[in-house]
């Protein structure tokens, strides 16, 4: 009897952890999304779908969805393309390659708060390093974080700089799994490097690309720290992403009902987006035995 229960007892701590910190919060958000609560009121009256209707009729919500979508569409392909290019160069097992891997990976494990604070200074209009470098070339000051047409690009750069190392390491693992015999055969056939990369490397790392695409899009739709510290959603809502709006509604305006409704909408949107990607891109992914 005890032997039969042993496997379940071994995984019980993990199951309890997942239940408490994943499923319970999800169910709590679903419950709060159909209620009105401001943290202080002792009651949470049921309001049905009112919070969802308010959000879907809000200009701020649609602006945040547009900004977040633009951020994801611009940043994710850039990250993956750069990561594959860098990984292809660093896949060789040499000391310089290993040192560069560590250098690229370091930002991904560095505090996002620290990175955001440092880059806020780097892109500062009055005393930033970027404008100081431009001044030496004879250019004027550029309001990187105050110009609506530039601020989002700065955030894309910072987020790419932080996350690129993780993508590179995962791509290196995928590249190392590609059989060397295929490259040897392509070399015998006279294939040029670019042709081999396009016809051999890219198709065989599609499982890795698909994995990184899924998690990168989810991460892009959940970006918060660099936005909150560097721009706070400004200027003029140009960087007001969904999670930043959620924070403002829930923890600044203390409208927990609408904040929870926004969290539920974001959750559903990411699930639907992942299903679409699995149907469209998943067909091109082939796992070799």
N, C-alpha and C positions, 0 to 999 in steps of 0.2 A: 504493500500500500504506500509506504513512505517512499520507496524507490520510484514508483510511478509518479509521485508528486514532485520528485526532485527537480526535473527540468523546469516546472512551473515556478517552484520556489526560487530557482536561480534567476529567472527573468522577472520575477515579481517586482524587485526594486525599480527596474527600468520601466516596467508597465505603469507602476504607481507614479513615477516621475513624469511620464508622458501624459498620464491622465490629469495630474494636478496642474502641470504647467503648459499643457497644450489644449486638451479637450475641454477642461473646465473653463478657461478663459474664453474659448470660442463660444461655448454655450452661454456664458455670462454676457458676452457682447451681443449675442442674438436676443437675449432677454432684455437688455438695456436699450437696444435699438428700437424697441416698440414701447418704450416708456419715457416719461419726462422726469429728469432728475438733475439736480444742480450741486451734488455733493453734500449740501447742508440740509436739504429738506428730509424729514423723517419718512416721507411717503414717496412712492414712485408710481404715479398714476399711469394706467395703460392708455396709450394714445394711438395704438394700431400702426398704420403705415404713414402717419403724419410726418415723422422725422425723415422718412425717405422722400416723401413728396416735397418737403421743404428743401432738401438737398438737391433734388433733380430740377427744381425750379430756380436754384441759386446760380447766379452768374459766377460767383467765386468757385463753385464746384466745377463747372465746365471749363473755366480758365485753368484750374489746377490740373484737370484731366488732360487738357491740351498741352500744357507745359510739360507735364510728366511724360506724356507720349512722345513729344519732340525730343526730350532729354534721352529717353530710351532708344528711340530710332537713330539718333545721332551718335550716342556714346557706345552702345553695345557693338555694332559692326566695327567701329573704330578700335575698340578694345580687342576684339577677337582677331582682327586682321593684324594689328601690331603684335599681339601675343604669339600668333603663329609664326610671324616673320622672325621675332626675337628667339622663340623656342627652336626654330630651324637652325639658327646660328649657334645657339648654346647647347644643342643636344650632344655635341662631342664631349667625351669624358676627358677634359684637360683641366689643369689647375685654374687657368684664367676663366674658363667657362663656369667652373664651380663657384668661383668668387663672384662672378657677375650674376649668377643665379641667386646667390644670397643677397646681393645688392638690390636686385629687382624685387625679391620677395619681401625684403625688410619693410617697405611701406605698408604692405597688406596686413602686417601684424602690429603696426604702429597705431596708437590711439587716434581715432578720427578727430577727436577734439583738438589734439595737438597739431595735427596736419591742417585743420581748418584755421586755427589761430595763426600758424606760421604763414599760410598762403594769404590770409587776410592782410598781413603785413607786406608780403611780397608784392601783392597787387594793389596796395594802397596808392591812392592818387597823389598824395603829397610827399610821402617818404618811402614808397615802395621800391624794391630793387628793380623791378621791370621798368618803371618809369625813369629810374636813375640811369639804367642802361640806355634807354631810348634818348635821354637827354644828352648823353655823350655822343650820340649819333646826330644830334641836331633836331630831334623831334620834340614836340610839346608834350604836356602831360595828358595821359589818357585815363578817363574815369572808368576803369575796368569794372568796378562793382556798382557804379552809379548809372551806367548807361544800359537801358533795357535791351539794347541790341548786342551787348557784349557780356553782360553778367552771366547768362546761361552758358555761354561758351567757356567762361572761366571755370564754372562748376563742372562742366564736362571734362575739362583738362585736369582739374584736381582729382575728380573721381577716377578718371582713367589712370592717372599717376599712382593713386593708392591701390587700385585693384589689379593693375596689369601684372604684377609679380605672381599673384595667385594663378591667373590664367596661363602665364608662361610655364609655371611648374607643372600644371595639369597637362598642358600641351606636350611638354618634354616627355612626360610619362607615356602619352599616347604615341609620340614619335618613336620612342624606344621600343614600342611593341610592333612596329612595322618590320616585317622580315627583310633582312639585308639582301636576301636573294633577289627580291624584286628590283632593288636599285641596281644590283649587279647585272641583271638581265636587261634593264633599261639602258645601262651604260654600253653593254655589248651591242645593243640595237642602234647605238648612236644617238640616243635621246639627249637633248640639251637640258641643262639644269632647270630652266623655267618650264619646259615641257614635262619633265619628270615630276617636278613639284605639282603641276596642275593635274597630271594624269595619274600619278601614283600616290603622292603624299596627301593631297587634299581629300581624295575619296576615302583613303584608309584611316584618316583621323576624323571622319564624319561622326562616329559615336562620341568622340571627345568634344567635337564642335557642338553637337546637339546638347550634350550635358552642360557645357559652358553657356550655351545660348539660353537654356532654360533658367539656370541660376542667375545669369547676368541680367536678364529681363526682370526677374523677381527683385533682384537687388536694386535695379534702377528705379523700379516703382516704389521702393521703400527707402530711398535716400532721404535722410533727414538732418543728420548732424552738421554736414558741411553747409547745408542751406540755412539752418537755424543760426549758425555762428557767423557765416560770411555775409549773408544777404537778408536773412529773416523773411524771405519770400519776395523781397523787393528787387529792383525798383519798379514801382507800378505793377506789381504782381507778375513780373517777368520770370521770376524763379519760384513762384508760389506752388510747390508741388503738393501732391495729395496728402502725404504724411505730415507735411508742414501745416496744411489746412486742418488736418485732423487734430494736431496738437493745439492749434489756435482755438478751434471750436471747443474741444474737450477740456483743455487745461488752462486756457486764458479766459474764454467766455463761460466756462463751466457748464456747457450744455452737453452733458454726458450722453443723453439720448441721441443727439445728432452726431456726436463724435463716434459713438458705437455703430450707428447706421452707416457712417462713412467707412469705418473699418470693415463692416460686413460687405459693403459694395466693393471695396478694394479686394477683399478676399475672393469674392465671386468672380470679379473681373480677371484676377490672376489665374483662377482655375479654368475659366473659359479660354483665356489666352493660351494656357499650357495645352489644353485639349486641341486647340486649333493648330498649334505648332506641331503637336504629335501627329496630326493628320497630314499636314502639308509637308513638313520637313522630315518627320519620322519615316516616311516612305523611302527617303533617300539614304537612310542609315542602314548599313549592313554590318552585322557582327560576324566576324570570321571565327570559326571554331579553332 
